């Protein structure tokens, strides 16, 4: 069974299937710097994971897009402080042109229930 939450014509914010939770990409507030945008992304991830019935301790995979890899260390400082010790997911991070030039980071999470 597939369960979709917060679904619009374009996308769902959460999809649950076979004990796995898939989140859509999370972005921060456009006026913020990369550290603050990352904090906001992770706050939204925590909120969505809770709504799905899981938490960051059950993360399986993280995909992080940065508008500019020069922000890698600043984003990682926030990420490293947020990831529960001993529960780091597999992760990829790359540079991409995001939806608008104001977005500096986008975080996509897959987690178990």
C-alpha positions as CSV (number, residue, x, y, z in Angstrom):
1,X,0.0,0.0,0.0
2,X,1.2,3.5,-0.8
3,X,0.2,6.4,1.5
4,X,0.6,10.0,0.4
5,X,0.4,13.0,2.8
6,X,0.2,16.7,2.0
7,X,-0.5,15.9,-1.7
8,X,-1.1,18.5,-4.4
9,X,-1.4,18.2,-8.1
10,X,2.3,18.5,-8.5
11,X,3.7,16.4,-5.6
12,X,3.3,14.9,-2.1
13,X,5.4,16.1,0.8
14,X,5.5,12.6,2.3
15,X,5.1,9.1,0.6
16,X,5.1,6.0,2.7
17,X,5.6,2.6,1.1
18,X,6.6,-0.8,2.5
19,X,8.0,0.7,5.8
20,X,9.9,3.5,4.0
21,X,9.2,7.2,4.2
22,X,10.2,9.4,1.3
23,X,10.2,13.2,1.8
24,X,10.2,15.8,-0.9
25,X,13.0,18.3,-1.0
26,X,13.1,20.8,1.8
27,X,14.4,24.4,1.4
28,X,14.9,27.3,3.7
29,X,13.9,30.9,3.6
30,X,15.3,32.7,0.6
31,X,16.7,35.7,2.4
32,X,18.8,33.6,4.8
33,X,22.4,32.5,4.5
34,X,23.3,28.8,3.9
35,X,23.6,27.9,7.6
36,X,20.1,29.3,8.4
37,X,18.6,27.8,5.3
38,X,20.1,24.4,6.3
39,X,18.7,24.8,9.8
40,X,15.2,25.5,8.4
41,X,15.5,22.5,6.0
42,X,16.3,20.2,8.9
43,X,13.6,21.7,11.1
44,X,11.1,20.9,8.3
45,X,12.6,17.4,7.8
46,X,12.1,16.7,11.6
47,X,8.5,18.0,11.3
48,X,7.6,15.8,8.3
49,X,9.3,12.7,9.7
50,X,7.3,13.1,12.9
51,X,4.1,13.4,10.9
52,X,5.1,10.2,9.1
53,X,5.6,8.4,12.4
54,X,9.4,8.3,12.4
55,X,12.5,10.4,13.2
56,X,15.9,11.3,12.0
57,X,17.3,8.3,13.9
58,X,15.7,6.2,11.2
59,X,17.2,8.0,8.2
60,X,18.4,5.8,5.4
61,X,19.5,8.3,2.8
62,X,20.1,12.0,2.5
63,X,20.6,13.9,-0.8
64,X,21.8,17.5,-0.4
65,X,22.0,20.0,-3.2
66,X,24.0,23.2,-2.8
67,X,23.7,26.1,-5.2
68,X,27.5,26.5,-4.7
69,X,29.9,24.0,-3.3
70,X,31.8,26.9,-1.6
71,X,29.1,26.5,1.1
72,X,29.9,22.9,1.8
73,X,31.7,23.4,5.1
74,X,29.1,25.9,6.4
75,X,26.2,23.5,5.5
76,X,28.1,20.5,7.0
77,X,28.6,22.3,10.3
78,X,24.8,22.6,10.7
79,X,24.2,19.0,9.4
80,X,26.8,17.5,11.7
81,X,25.3,19.1,14.8
82,X,21.8,17.9,13.7
83,X,22.4,14.2,12.8
84,X,21.8,12.0,15.8
85,X,25.1,10.4,16.9
86,X,25.4,6.9,15.5
87,X,22.5,7.3,13.1
88,X,24.1,9.0,10.1
89,X,22.4,8.0,6.8
90,X,24.2,7.3,3.5
91,X,24.6,10.7,1.9
92,X,25.3,12.4,-1.3
93,X,26.0,16.1,-1.8
94,X,26.4,18.0,-5.0
95,X,26.0,21.3,-6.7
96,X,22.9,22.1,-8.6
97,X,20.9,25.1,-9.9
98,X,18.0,25.1,-7.5
99,X,14.4,26.3,-8.2
100,X,15.3,30.0,-7.6
101,X,18.7,31.7,-7.1
102,X,17.6,32.6,-3.6
103,X,17.7,28.9,-2.5
104,X,21.2,27.9,-1.4
105,X,20.5,24.4,-0.2
106,X,17.9,21.6,-0.6
107,X,17.7,18.5,1.5
108,X,15.9,15.2,0.5
109,X,15.5,12.5,3.1
110,X,14.5,8.8,2.9
111,X,13.8,7.1,6.3
112,X,12.5,3.9,7.7
113,X,9.4,3.7,9.9
